[in-house]
Structures are given as structure tokens and as C-alpha cells.
Amino acid sequence: MKQLQGRIGRLIGDGVGRDVVRLVSGTLAGRLIAIAAMPVITRLYSPADFALLATYLGVVSLVAVVACFRLDVAIPVARDQADAGQLLVLSLLIAGAVSLLSLALVTAMPGTLAGMLGQPRIAPWLWLVPVGILFSSSYSALQWWATRAKRFGSIAITRVTQAVLGAVTTIGLGVAGLAPVGLLVGNLLNSSAGSLRLLVDMWRRDRPSFARPSLSSLLSTLNRYRRFVVYSTPEALINTAGVQLPVLLIAALVGSEAGFLLLAQQVMAIPMSLLGSSIAQVYVSRAPDRLSEGKLAEFTLETMTRLAAIALGPVILLGLVAPFVFVAVFGPEWARSGEIMRWMAPWMALQFITSPVSMVLLITNRQPAMLALTTIGLVARVGTVGAFFALLGPQYAVIGLVVGSLIYYAVVFVFATRAANFRRSHHVALAASLARPKYAAYIVPIAAAYALSYFWRPS
């Protein structure tokens, strides 16, 4: 562990490196558990079950990301501890109200909602949606509190807890023949388990920050951070819609193709969640200080440079070997997921580099720009899926998503670097860093082999 901390410290700074290692250690353990469980899960559940899971995750993600009215995201950048405590209380109260409203809706019209989603099979399990919304949004708020307090070790432990409970539940219910509900419940736990630990940890250490907030003080705090509600809420909804609506569209129009896409996304997300999300959380916790010091551009440049050095080779390599590995690891019926993953590699590499630093728009108080950016993402991804489906056929809908995502993350790069006040010299330094022999020596051969792989077919 000390060697890993030292290497990451050299990449992104010793202080940041220590925090990233804490998060990476938990994420790595969780991902190893998920990887070990996945070959069993893909043999217990069909692509059609995964398509149902894609629909469930799409709906839960769309609502959960705004269930706190984005006041959870304001917690780590709050001006003082008292404001942060009130923001956490507001986040949890609003999330509970949104979940209750969702429960009333799915109870009143499950068949109608399932038909609108193009997945009639999900009707009996729609009651899980409000549960998933409550668990996921509450975990988000508590995780942002832990991020503010720099308790990255606690966050890491919750990620292991999530992986263990999610895998055990999914496999156990699958063995019992309870498909597809086992897949839905397992993924619910995989995204939210650990909330109780963060809550207890927060209450034990930070109780003075929650000294009986009054209604007037909560409303006053809500008013001070209303920009997050006014701008960040629609931005987050549009951003998540840009990710989830194309999958929901593919699930409704092409059926099991959404299941293949979901498995490819989950496997390709391993490097993103292993380092990308961890670095993003640490970046958010430290960027406000760099902004006040006038060093935000340099800090952002350093982060993006290291992300590029970390991501390009391994992510493209994953795309290169995916068509050959998926059949052996997950079973013959999942060959299509390997092909989809190969197409996704450039998109995921660009996302890995740009997504962690995109929060610079909120740190620099540019919520309107973030809203515009996510609108572009929604239009680009949904538009390309629809266009490829209509013009080229159902089998090209996923390729449309890849093209739209590449366009979007290229725009993210432009917006993020402008918000960080990049000058021409910063762009030149970023490009020059990747041309160094120690990076180019392994990135160039992998990229060349990846390009040639489109002429190969797994036997």
C-alpha cells in the first residue's frame, strides 16, 4: 500500500495521493469482488434480465441524482461547518419527500409506467424504484459530508460493503431462481449499502454541527445555496438524462441490446470507478483552496495530465481484448457485449480524462455553463442514438451512443479548461506531456493494435 501511495503521490501530489489511495483501496477491493462475481451472475441471469436492470437503473439514476435538489453537492464547498450541516439535513429531508412521492406514483399506476418504459416485465418490481432513490440519494449526501471531512477511509470501507452485499444478494437470489428481482435488489445494495456507517460516523464525530436546526435557519441556508437548486438541479437531471435516456431508448426499441450494453458499461466502468471517481472526489475537496491561491489552472492541468497518462493505455487495451475475453469469461451469449466494449474504448478514455475535473464549473460558480454543457450532452447522445437507429438500423443504435458520447466529452474538455482559466501554454503542456517517451512507448503500440482489431474477429 505504501508503494501504491508513493506512485500515486508522484503522479498527482503527495497530499492528494494519500487521499486517492484511501479511496482506491476500497474501490479496488470492491471491484475485485464484483469482477469475481460477474461470471457467475451472467450465467444466472439472461441478457433480457440485464435489459430490465438497465431500465431500472435508468429510472432510479434519473430521479436520485436530483432527489436532494443538488444540495448534497454543495456540502463540500459550503462556506462553513454550520452551513454544511444544514445542507446535509436539507438533503436528507428532501430526498425522503421525493422518495415518498415516487412510491405513491408507482403504487398508483405500475402497469402504465412499465408500458411507457417499454418493459412490461418490470411492473411487479417498480416498488423497488423509490427504495433505490432513497438509498442512493441518502448515500450521496452522506458521502459528500465524508468528503468534506476528508474521511476517505470510511468511504472506502462502504465501497467494500456495497460490493460484498450486492454480489452475495445477486448470486443468492439467482441461485434460488428469483430472476430478475435478484439482479435489481443486488444492484440496489451495490449502490447504497454503507449509508448507515457514514451516518453513525458523522453523528459520532460531528454532532455539534447539527444542533437542532430550526425551520427558519434551514430556509435561510436553502436561500444562500439556491444557485445549486436553480442551476445544478436541471443540469444534473439533463446530464443524467444524457447518460440514461439513450439506454432506456435502446431498451425500449432494441430489447436485449440494452442488456449487452449494460454489461459492457459495467466492465468498462472499472477503471473509471477505480481511479477516476476517487480522483474526482479528492479534486473537489482541494480545488476550492487552489482557486483561492490562484493556482486552479495548474492544479487542473496536473490532474488531467496524470489522468491521461493513467487512462489511455489500459482503457484502450481493455477495448482491444474485450471481444476475445468476454466469451470465455461471461459465456458465449455475451459475445455482443465484447464487441460493444471495443467501440466504447475511445469514449471511455476521453471521459476518464475530462469527467473528474468537470466539477470545476461548479467550483468556479459557473452553474449556467454547466447547465448548457449538459444540455449539449443530452442532445448529442440521444440525437445520435435516434439518428443511427432510424437511418442505419437497430444494430447501429449503440454505435450512435458511442459517437454522441465522444462529441460530448470533447465539449466537456473545452468547457472545463476554460473554467479553469487555461491559457495556450497549458494546452501545449498537456499535449507535450503525453508525447514523452515513457508514455508514448506503450500508448502508441496499444492504439495501433486497437485500430487493427477492427479487422479481427474472435473465433
N, C-alpha and C positions, 0 to 999 in steps of 0.2 A: 504493500500500500504506500509506503514512503517513497518507493521508486516511482510509482504512478504519480504521486503528488509532485515529485520533483520534475518529472517530464512535463506534466501539465503546467506546473509553475513556470517552467522555462518558456512554454508556449504562450500563456496568457497572463503571466504575472503571478508572483508567489502568493499574495493575499487572495486573489481570485482563484488561483489554482487549488488552494486548500478547500475553499468552499465548493468548487466544482467537484473535487474528489469525493467529498462527503455525499453529494447528490449522485454522482456517477456510481459510487459503490453500491448504494441501494438500488439504483436503476439497473445496474449490471446484474445484480443478483436476481431482481425481478424478471428481467428479460431472459436470463438463462432458464429460469423456471418456466416462463412462457414458451420459450423455444423447445424445451424438453417435452412440454405437454402438447404442443401443436400437432405433431404427427399422430398422436393418439386421438386428439379432438377431430381432426379431418377424416378419421376413419369411423367415428361415431356419428358425425353429422354430415349431411349432404350439402352440395352447392346451393340447393334450394333453401336449406335451413340458414346458410350463411347469407343468402339474399334477404331472408326475413330479418336476420340480425342487422344487416345494412340499413334496412328501413327503420328498425327500432332505434339504432344508434343515431341515424339521421334526425329523427324527430326529437329524441332526448337532447342531442347536441344543440339543435336549433333553439330550444327553449332554455336549457340550462345555462348557456353562455350569457344570457341576459336576465336570468332569474333573479339576480342580485341588483339589477339595474346598473351593473358595472361599478358599483361602489366597492366591490371586493378588490378590483384592480387599483383603486385609489388608496388602499390601505398602506402599501409600502412607500408611497410618495406623500403621505399625509404630512402636514406641517409640524405636528407634534403627537405625542403618545395619546393624549386625550382624544384628539380628533380620530386617530386610528382606531381606538377602542369603540367610539361611537359609530364609525363606519362599519366595523365588524358586526355590531348589534343590528344596525340597519340592514346589512346584507342578509343576515340570517332571518330576520323578521320578514323581509320582502320575499326571500326565497320560499319560506313557508307558505306565504299567501299565494304565490304563483303556483306552487305545487297543489294546494287545495283547489284552486280554480281549475287546474288541469285534471284533477281527479273527478271533479264534477262533470267536466266535459266528456271524458272518456267513458264515464259511467252512464251518461245520458244517451250517447249515440255511438257505441263501439262499431257497429256494422257500417254505418255511414262513413265514419272516419277511415276504417280499413279499406272500404271501396275507393275513397278519394286517394288513398296512398297506392292503390293498385295491388294491394296484398291482402286479399280477404282472409288468409290464414292467420293473420296477426290479430284479428278481432278478439279472441279469447284472452289474449295476453296484453292488451292495451293498458290494463290497470298497472302494469309494471312501468309505464312511461312516467306518471307523476312520481312514483317512488324513485326512479332513476334521476329525475330532475332534482328532487330534494336532496338526495345523497350527493350527487355530482356538484351541485351549486354550493352546498354547505362545505364540502371538502375544498372547493376552490377558495372560498373565503378564509377558511382556517389555514390553508396552505400559504395564502398571501400574508396572513398575520405572521406565520412562522418565518416567511421570507424576510419580512421587515425586521424581525428579531434575530435574523441570521441563524436560525436553528435548523440548519440544513441536515444535520444528523437525524433529527426527528422526522423530517420529510423523507429521508432515505429509508428509514425503518418502515414508514407507511407504504412505500412502494413495494417493499418485500411482502408485507402483509397483503396488499392487494393482489399480487401475483399468486401467492400461495392459495388464498381463499378462492380467487377466481378460477384457478386451474383445478383445484380439488372439487369445487362445486360443479364446474362444467363437465369434467370427466365422470364424477359420481352420478350425476343425473343422466348423463348419456349412457352409461353402463346400465342404468335402471330402465332405459328405454324411454326417458322423458324428453324426447326431442319434439319441437325445438326449444321448449321452455328452459332446458338446462343451459343452452347457449346464451339465452337472454339474461338469466339470473347470474350466470358466471361472469358475464361481461359487466353487469351492474356492479358486482363486488369488485371487479378488477379496476374500476374507475373511481371507486369511492371508499373502499374499506380503508381504515386508518383514521377516519374523521374523529372517532372517539379519543384516540391517543392524542391528536393535536388539540382537541378541546380540553382534555384533562391537563395537558402540558401548559396550555395557555392560562387556564384558570389557576393552576398552582403557582405559576411564576408572575403572572401579570394582573392579578385580581384588582390592584388599585386603579388600573386603567378603566375599570368597569364599575365605578362607584355609583350605582343607581342612576343611570341616565334618565333624565326627565323627557317628557314628550317635547317640550319647548327646545331643549338642548339638542335632541335628535333632529328636529325640524331645522334648527339653525345650522347644524352640520350638513344636513342634506342640501340646504341652500348654498353653503360655501362650496360644495363639490358638485353643484348641479351641472357643470360642464360635462362631467363623466356620464351623467344621466342623459343629458340632451344630445351630446355628440357621440360618446363612446358606446352607448346602448345601441343606437341604429347601426353604428359602424361594426360592432361585434356581431349583430344579427345578420347584417349583409355579408360580413366576412365568412361567418359560419355557413350561411346560405350558399355562398360561392363554393364551399367545400362539400356540403351535404346535398344540396339540391341536384347537382349532376348525378350523384349516386342514387338518390331517390328516383330521378328521371330514368336512369338506366334500369333500376329495379322494376319500375312500372312498365317500361317499354320492352326490355330485353330479358327480364326474368333472372335466370341463374347467372347471367353475365355479371350482375352486381355481386353475387357471392364470390366469383372468381376475383373480381376487382378488390373486394374487401380483404381477402386473404393476402393478395399481393401488397395492398397498402399496409396491412399489419406487419408483414415481414419487412417491408422496406422502411417502416417507421422505426425499426430497431435502432439504427444509427442516429435518427432524429431524436428519439427519446433518451438514448444513452448519453449523448453529449449535448445535442442541440438544445433541448429543453432545459437542461441543467445550466448550461452557459447563459441561456436567456434569463433565467431567474437571477443568477448572480449579476448579470449585466444590468438588470433593472434595479437591483439593490445598490449598485455602485455608481451608475450613470448620473444620478442627481448630484452627487458630490463632484464628479468630473465636470459637470456643467457649470457648477458654481466656481470651480477652479479655472474655467476657460480651457479645459483640455478634453472636451467631449469628442471633438473630431479625431484627435489622436487615439483616444480610448476606443472609439468605434472602429477606426482603421485597424488597430491592432487586433481587435476581436474578429473582424471579418477576415483579415489575413490568415489568422490561425484557423478559423473555421474552414476556409477554403483549402488550406494545407491538409487539414484532417479529413475533409469530406470527399474531395474529388476522386482520389484513388479508390478507397473502399466502396463508395456508393456505386461507382461505375463498374467495379469488379462484381458487385452483387448482381447488377443487371446483366453482366456478361455470363455468369454461371447459372442464373436462375432457371432458364429453360431446361437445363440438364439436371439440376438438383431437385426441382420441385416434384418431378415424377417419382424419384427414388425416396424422397423424404415424406411427402404428403400423400402419395398414392397416384395411380395413373389418371384418375378422373380430374386431377388438379393441374394437368399439363397447361391448360389455358392460363392459369394464374402465373406460371413462369414466363409465358410469352408477354403477358401484360406487364409484369415486373421489369422485363427488359426495356420496354418502351418507356417506363416511368423513370429510369435511372437519371437522365439529364434533368428532368423536372425536380426530382428529389435532391439532387446535388445543389441546384440553384436555390431551392427552398432552404436547405440546411445552412447556406451561407447568409441568406438575407433575412429569414424569419426571426432569428434571435434578436437582431438589432432593430427590427421594425418598431419595437416599443419606444424607440427614440422619438417618434412622433407625439406620443403621449407625454413623455418626459419633458419635451420642449413645448408642451401645451399647444400642440397643433391638432386638436381633435377634428376640426373641419377637414384638414388634409387627410387624416386617417379615414374619415368617412368617404371622401372622394376616392381614395385608393381602394377601399374595399368594394365600393360600387363598381369600379373598373374590373376588379377580380370576379365579381358575380356575373357581370355581363360577358366577360371574356370566356369564362368556363362554361356557363350554361349555354351561351350562344354557340360556342364551338361544338358542344355535345349535340345540340339540336341540329346544327348545320351539317355535321358529318353524318348523323343518323338519317336526315332527310335526303341528302344528296348522294351519299355513298352506300348506305345500308346499315342495318343494326350492328354488324360486326365491327364497324368503324366508330361507334359511339365512344368507346373508351379511348381510342386514339384522339378523338376530338377533345376529350378531357385533358389528355397529355399536352396537346398543343395550346389549349387555353391556359393551362397552369404555367407553362413556360412563359407565355406572354405576360401573365400576371406577375410572376416573381421577377421578371426583368423590370417591370414598372416599380415593384417594391424596392428594388435596388436604387432606382433613381430617386424615389421619394425619401428613402431612409438616408441616403448620403447627402441630400440637400438639407434635410432636417438637422443632420449632424454638422452642417456647415463645411462640407468637403470642398476643398479647392482642387484645382487641376493637379497640383503636386501630390495630393492624397490619392487620386485615381491612378496616377503614374506609379506611385509607391505600391499600391495594391497589385497592379499588373506585374510590376517588376519582381515582387516577392515570389510570385508563382513561377517565374521564369528561372529561378535559382536552380542550379543543377541538382541539389538534393531533393527538390520536389519534382522537377521535370523528368528526372531519370526514371521515376516509376509511374508518373501520371501519363506521360506520352505513350509508352507501350500498352498500358491498360486501355487508354482511349482508342488506340489503333485496333486492338483486338476486339474491343466492343463494337466498333464500326464494322469490322469484318464479320461479326457474329450474325448480322442480318442475312448473310448468305449461307449460314449453317442451319441445320435443323436437328434437334435431338432425336436420337434413334428410338 
